[in-house]
Amino acid sequence: MKKQTLAQTLKALNHPTRLSVFDMLMEGVQCNCEIAGRLGLSLSLISHHVRILREIGLVQSERDPDDARWVYHSIDREALVELNEAIGHLLDVNRIQPRVPSCGPKKCNQC
């Protein structure tokens, strides 16, 4: 995952409501009314937050085949695997290496 994509994804998940919606969807498929009911928010506000999660590719939405007024949301598993790998790499403690700065009062001619 590109750093810009990761940054956009983390920015979207930074909003408390979107993080709550995402967390609920990790439990399985949810419809707008279930999410709205549990979070105590309006359907239009839930739709707004779900749209942002869809735009970054973490959430998929599907209309009910018998009644298109009902929309069901779920996590895109492939996108989640990619995000999990990117975050895992970013936060991997094994990447931290001992390092001596190349600048400082005795080492830097430009400072």
C-alpha positions in Angstrom: 0.0 0.0 0.0 1.4 3.4 -0.9 2.1 5.8 1.9 -0.4 8.3 0.5 -3.2 5.7 0.4 -2.3 4.6 4.0 -2.4 8.2 5.2 -5.8 8.7 3.6 -7.1 5.5 5.1 -5.8 6.4 8.6 -7.3 9.9 8.2 -10.7 8.4 7.4 -10.5 6.1 10.4 -9.4 8.9 12.6 -12.9 10.2 13.0 -14.5 8.6 16.1 -17.9 7.8 14.3 -16.2 6.2 11.3 -14.0 4.2 13.6 -17.1 3.0 15.5 -18.8 2.1 12.2 -15.7 0.3 11.1 -15.6 -1.6 14.4 -19.2 -2.6 14.1 -18.7 -3.9 10.6 -15.8 -6.0 11.8 -18.6 -8.0 13.7 -20.2 -8.8 10.3 -22.7 -7.3 7.8 -24.7 -4.4 9.1 -27.5 -2.3 7.7 -27.8 1.5 8.1 -30.6 1.1 10.7 -28.6 -1.3 12.9 -25.6 1.0 12.8 -27.7 4.1 13.5 -29.5 2.4 16.3 -26.4 1.2 18.1 -24.6 4.5 17.7 -27.6 6.7 18.3 -27.1 8.7 15.1 -29.3 9.6 12.2 -29.5 7.4 9.0 -28.2 10.3 6.9 -25.1 10.7 9.2 -24.4 7.0 9.0 -24.7 7.1 5.2 -22.2 9.9 5.1 -19.6 8.1 7.2 -20.1 4.8 5.4 -19.7 6.6 2.0 -16.3 7.8 3.2 -15.3 4.3 4.2 -16.4 3.0 0.8 -14.5 5.7 -1.0 -11.2 4.6 0.7 -12.1 1.0 -0.2 -12.5 -0.5 3.3 -16.3 -1.0 3.0 -18.6 -2.6 0.5 -22.3 -1.9 0.2 -25.0 -3.9 -1.3 -28.7 -3.2 -1.8 -31.3 -5.8 -0.8 -32.4 -7.6 -4.0 -36.0 -7.5 -2.9 -36.2 -4.0 -1.5 -33.5 -1.6 -2.7 -34.2 0.8 0.2 -32.2 -1.5 2.5 -28.5 -1.3 2.2 -26.1 -3.8 3.8 -22.5 -2.9 4.5 -19.5 -5.1 5.1 -15.7 -4.9 5.3 -13.8 -5.5 2.1 -11.5 -8.4 3.3 -8.9 -7.9 0.7 -8.5 -4.2 1.5 -8.4 -5.1 5.2 -5.6 -7.6 4.6 -3.7 -4.9 2.7 -4.2 -2.3 5.4 -3.3 -4.8 8.1 0.0 -5.6 6.3 0.8 -1.9 5.8 0.1 -1.0 9.4 2.0 -4.1 10.6 5.1 -2.9 8.5 4.8 0.7 9.7 4.6 -0.4 13.4 7.1 -3.3 13.3 9.4 -2.8 16.2 12.1 -4.8 14.4 12.5 -1.9 12.0 13.9 0.2 14.8 17.7 0.2 14.4 20.4 1.8 16.6 21.6 4.9 14.9 24.0 7.7 15.7 22.9 11.0 14.2 25.3 12.4 11.5 24.8 16.0 12.7 25.2 17.8 16.0 27.5 20.5 17.5 30.7 18.6 16.7 29.7 16.9 13.4 27.8 19.3 11.3 29.4 22.0 9.2 26.0 23.3 8.0 24.4 23.8 11.4 
